């Protein structure tokens, strides 16, 4: 059979936004000894990809807090990022609605700002405080539902 495909089709070094989110989710679990984890939930329509980024606390019956949502089409970028208005104001003062990452580098920089936002850190601290006492001992464990 005649191969009609171009010879320059190959893997790219471009990372899909969801791959970046999964890596960051893994790193949060390591930083908190898996007391607060992050999980990625996929939603979506036929034409766009939607992912929710949740903070999850297994010891609290897998309590979930949706930190933000991203969406993009098949081309991966740009990525639309919807976040809490307090975090949005901290990350991009004066911005309204959603943020737009036009490239992988933009996306990484926006994620850095979201994860470093005071509200994000205070949410994680509050979640940790509900499962760890001041001596870093697990307070209680609820069964997962």
C-alpha positions as a LaTeX table, in Angstrom:
\begin{tabular}{lrrr}
\hline
Residue & $x$ (\AA) & $y$ (\AA) & $z$ (\AA) \\
\hline
Unk1 & 0.00 & 0.00 & 0.00 \\
Unk2 & 1.22 & 3.51 & $-0.77$ \\
Unk3 & 1.98 & 5.61 & 2.33 \\
Unk4 & 0.36 & 9.01 & 1.84 \\
Unk5 & 1.33 & 10.40 & 5.25 \\
Unk6 & 4.11 & 13.01 & 5.47 \\
Unk7 & 7.49 & 11.82 & 6.76 \\
Unk8 & 7.70 & 14.50 & 9.44 \\
Unk9 & 4.90 & 13.08 & 11.64 \\
Unk10 & 6.47 & 12.28 & 15.01 \\
Unk11 & 6.10 & 12.77 & 18.70 \\
Unk12 & 6.39 & 16.30 & 19.98 \\
Unk13 & 8.00 & 17.69 & 23.10 \\
Unk14 & 4.85 & 19.71 & 23.72 \\
Unk15 & 3.10 & 18.49 & 26.87 \\
Unk16 & $-0.66$ & 18.23 & 27.04 \\
Unk17 & $-2.14$ & 20.41 & 29.78 \\
Unk18 & $-3.61$ & 17.37 & 31.53 \\
Unk19 & $-0.15$ & 15.75 & 31.65 \\
Unk20 & 1.21 & 18.84 & 33.38 \\
Unk21 & $-1.72$ & 18.79 & 35.85 \\
Unk22 & $-1.14$ & 15.12 & 36.67 \\
Unk23 & 2.51 & 15.80 & 37.41 \\
Unk24 & 1.62 & 18.69 & 39.71 \\
Unk25 & $-1.05$ & 16.58 & 41.43 \\
Unk26 & 1.57 & 13.96 & 42.19 \\
Unk27 & 3.94 & 16.55 & 43.64 \\
Unk28 & 1.32 & 17.95 & 46.05 \\
Unk29 & 0.75 & 14.49 & 47.51 \\
Unk30 & 4.48 & 14.10 & 48.09 \\
Unk31 & 4.70 & 17.51 & 49.82 \\
Unk32 & 1.86 & 16.67 & 52.23 \\
Unk33 & 2.62 & 12.95 & 52.80 \\
Unk34 & $-0.62$ & 12.31 & 50.88 \\
Unk35 & $-2.73$ & 13.97 & 53.56 \\
Unk36 & $-3.85$ & 16.46 & 50.91 \\
Unk37 & $-3.72$ & 15.18 & 47.38 \\
Unk38 & $-4.81$ & 16.52 & 44.04 \\
Unk39 & $-6.93$ & 14.65 & 41.54 \\
Unk40 & $-7.86$ & 15.46 & 37.98 \\
Unk41 & $-11.45$ & 14.92 & 36.87 \\
Unk42 & $-12.34$ & 14.83 & 33.19 \\
Unk43 & $-15.50$ & 16.40 & 31.89 \\
Unk44 & $-16.14$ & 17.42 & 28.41 \\
Unk45 & $-17.98$ & 17.73 & 25.24 \\
Unk46 & $-17.07$ & 16.37 & 21.86 \\
Unk47 & $-15.18$ & 19.44 & 20.69 \\
Unk48 & $-13.37$ & 20.50 & 23.87 \\
Unk49 & $-11.49$ & 18.86 & 26.70 \\
Unk50 & $-12.43$ & 19.90 & 30.25 \\
Unk51 & $-10.48$ & 19.00 & 33.38 \\
Unk52 & $-11.19$ & 19.87 & 37.01 \\
Unk53 & $-8.30$ & 20.15 & 39.45 \\
Unk54 & $-9.42$ & 19.06 & 42.93 \\
Unk55 & $-7.74$ & 19.19 & 46.32 \\
Unk56 & $-8.65$ & 15.88 & 47.97 \\
Unk57 & $-8.34$ & 14.76 & 51.60 \\
Unk58 & $-8.54$ & 10.96 & 51.90 \\
Unk59 & $-8.77$ & 11.10 & 55.73 \\
Unk60 & $-11.95$ & 13.19 & 55.43 \\
Unk61 & $-13.81$ & 10.65 & 53.34 \\
Unk62 & $-12.15$ & 11.90 & 50.15 \\
Unk63 & $-13.42$ & 15.42 & 50.65 \\
Unk64 & $-12.91$ & 17.38 & 47.39 \\
Unk65 & $-12.44$ & 21.08 & 46.76 \\
Unk66 & $-12.40$ & 22.19 & 43.13 \\
Unk67 & $-9.48$ & 24.60 & 42.82 \\
Unk68 & $-9.89$ & 25.36 & 39.11 \\
Unk69 & $-11.06$ & 24.08 & 35.75 \\
Unk70 & $-9.23$ & 24.12 & 32.44 \\
Unk71 & $-10.50$ & 23.62 & 28.92 \\
Unk72 & $-8.93$ & 23.49 & 25.48 \\
Unk73 & $-9.64$ & 22.15 & 22.04 \\
Unk74 & $-7.77$ & 19.39 & 20.23 \\
Unk75 & $-4.80$ & 21.69 & 19.53 \\
Unk76 & $-4.02$ & 21.85 & 23.31 \\
Unk77 & $-3.31$ & 25.58 & 23.41 \\
Unk78 & $-4.65$ & 28.09 & 24.22 \\
Unk79 & $-5.97$ & 26.81 & 27.57 \\
Unk80 & $-8.85$ & 28.56 & 29.31 \\
Unk81 & $-8.51$ & 28.53 & 33.10 \\
Unk82 & $-11.46$ & 29.23 & 35.39 \\
Unk83 & $-10.57$ & 29.88 & 39.03 \\
Unk84 & $-12.10$ & 31.30 & 42.18 \\
Unk85 & $-12.45$ & 35.10 & 41.99 \\
Unk86 & $-10.16$ & 35.64 & 45.01 \\
Unk87 & $-7.37$ & 33.62 & 43.42 \\
Unk88 & $-8.00$ & 35.26 & 40.06 \\
Unk89 & $-7.58$ & 38.71 & 41.62 \\
Unk90 & $-4.33$ & 37.64 & 43.29 \\
Unk91 & $-2.93$ & 35.93 & 40.18 \\
Unk92 & $-4.02$ & 38.56 & 37.67 \\
Unk93 & $-5.24$ & 41.77 & 39.33 \\
Unk94 & $-8.10$ & 43.36 & 37.43 \\
Unk95 & $-8.77$ & 40.27 & 35.28 \\
Unk96 & $-12.36$ & 39.20 & 34.87 \\
Unk97 & $-13.79$ & 35.81 & 34.05 \\
Unk98 & $-11.04$ & 33.42 & 33.08 \\
Unk99 & $-7.35$ & 33.35 & 32.31 \\
Unk100 & $-5.96$ & 32.32 & 28.95 \\
Unk101 & $-2.66$ & 30.47 & 28.56 \\
Unk102 & $-1.56$ & 30.86 & 24.95 \\
Unk103 & 1.33 & 28.39 & 25.24 \\
Unk104 & 2.81 & 25.71 & 27.48 \\
Unk105 & 5.10 & 28.32 & 29.08 \\
Unk106 & 2.11 & 30.60 & 29.79 \\
Unk107 & 0.24 & 27.65 & 31.31 \\
Unk108 & 3.16 & 26.72 & 33.57 \\
Unk109 & 3.50 & 30.33 & 34.75 \\
Unk110 & $-0.22$ & 30.65 & 35.51 \\
Unk111 & $-0.19$ & 27.34 & 37.42 \\
Unk112 & 2.83 & 28.54 & 39.42 \\
Unk113 & 0.85 & 31.63 & 40.41 \\
Unk114 & $-2.32$ & 29.67 & 41.25 \\
Unk115 & $-0.45$ & 27.15 & 43.40 \\
Unk116 & 1.50 & 29.93 & 45.12 \\
Unk117 & $-1.54$ & 32.13 & 45.76 \\
Unk118 & $-2.23$ & 32.91 & 49.41 \\
Unk119 & $-5.78$ & 31.55 & 49.12 \\
Unk120 & $-4.53$ & 28.27 & 47.66 \\
Unk121 & $-2.00$ & 27.89 & 50.45 \\
Unk122 & $-4.58$ & 28.80 & 53.10 \\
Unk123 & $-6.97$ & 26.17 & 51.70 \\
Unk124 & $-4.27$ & 23.51 & 51.92 \\
Unk125 & $-3.29$ & 24.63 & 55.44 \\
Unk126 & $-6.95$ & 24.46 & 56.53 \\
Unk127 & $-7.35$ & 20.98 & 55.06 \\
Unk128 & $-4.16$ & 19.78 & 56.76 \\
Unk129 & $-5.29$ & 21.29 & 60.09 \\
Unk130 & $-8.40$ & 19.12 & 59.99 \\
Unk131 & $-6.41$ & 15.88 & 59.85 \\
Unk132 & $-3.09$ & 16.63 & 61.58 \\
Unk133 & $-2.50$ & 17.95 & 65.09 \\
Unk134 & 0.34 & 20.30 & 65.99 \\
Unk135 & 2.66 & 17.32 & 66.59 \\
Unk136 & 2.01 & 16.16 & 63.00 \\
Unk137 & 0.00 & 13.14 & 64.10 \\
Unk138 & $-3.04$ & 12.04 & 62.15 \\
Unk139 & $-6.11$ & 13.16 & 64.12 \\
Unk140 & $-8.63$ & 10.74 & 62.64 \\
Unk141 & $-9.44$ & 8.77 & 59.56 \\
Unk142 & $-12.92$ & 8.68 & 58.07 \\
Unk143 & $-13.79$ & 5.74 & 55.88 \\
Unk144 & $-13.71$ & 6.51 & 52.16 \\
Unk145 & $-17.11$ & 6.69 & 50.49 \\
\hline
\end{tabular}
